[in-house]
């Protein structure tokens, strides 16, 4: 499918709604197009910003926040009506929604807009009160802000270009206070990412990835070394279930690591079968002290069953059967 934006200028931003069928298209001249994939209706909104739209995000209430080179952030309804605007001192980046920590709030309401301003400060404001923002500055030795992530009960983790990685709270009484700080990477930090299903945070830089447990950020849970790629690592992304972690580098390479293996297994009499990688099942019989056998499978199984002489694995409705009898294999 090819979608014509209807605008003559170049597109500079695109983002799908998290809860609806809307696609937001921002242009290099500050115009906005809202496309509804369900109805095929396209709504152009001219002059949403005065200059190029560079970043943006939807929230769970279907509000759209946009950042522009005109040094403003706008919040719009699903119909394109402006709900709130805020002025910043430099170009905004990495606009996102979340929920600030406060004593009184509506659970699940993503009412806070945040962004990086000029790579030096973090700018926060609530949609209901955009005229009273909070701007946080950090130590110059940290370098510029590369990435930040919301997590937990209104906490922020922030990665800096000089390799520093910190965590702060957004509670009014704790605002700006560093809860945790470390230099995760010697030369540079390229990105940060959070897996809420695993309750883990990761940073990449130099030629390695460091993973932390959200409950104890001071400890490094695991380190992934990429010795084959000496280029700068500049991107991190976890799948929603936390099973895979993708890492990107300046050389254009993408590395994907398995960080969570589904718990899958079955037993029959004294034999057991269990998943040991996405395409491998191990058969064992510890009672009769037989050596374990690793069996390669052609699909990533979502279920498996073990019988007296056969192992069955499958996904969806296409099972495959493999003999579990060692003599039969020979």
Protein Blocks (a to p, Z undefined) as FASTA:
>chain_A
ZZdehiabdcfbdcddfkbmbdcdddfkopacdddfklopacddehkbmbdcfbdcddfk
opacdddfkopacdddfkopafbdcddfbdcehiacdddddfbdcehiafbccddehhla
ccdddfklmmlccdddddfklopafbdcdehjhiacdddfkopacdddfbfklgoiafbd
cdfbfkbcfbdcddfklopacddehjbccdddfklmmbcfbdcddfklmcdcfbdcddfk
lmaccdddfkopacdddfbdcdddddehjbccddfbfkbccdddfknopacdddddfbdc
fbdcddfkbccddehjlccdddfbfklmZZ
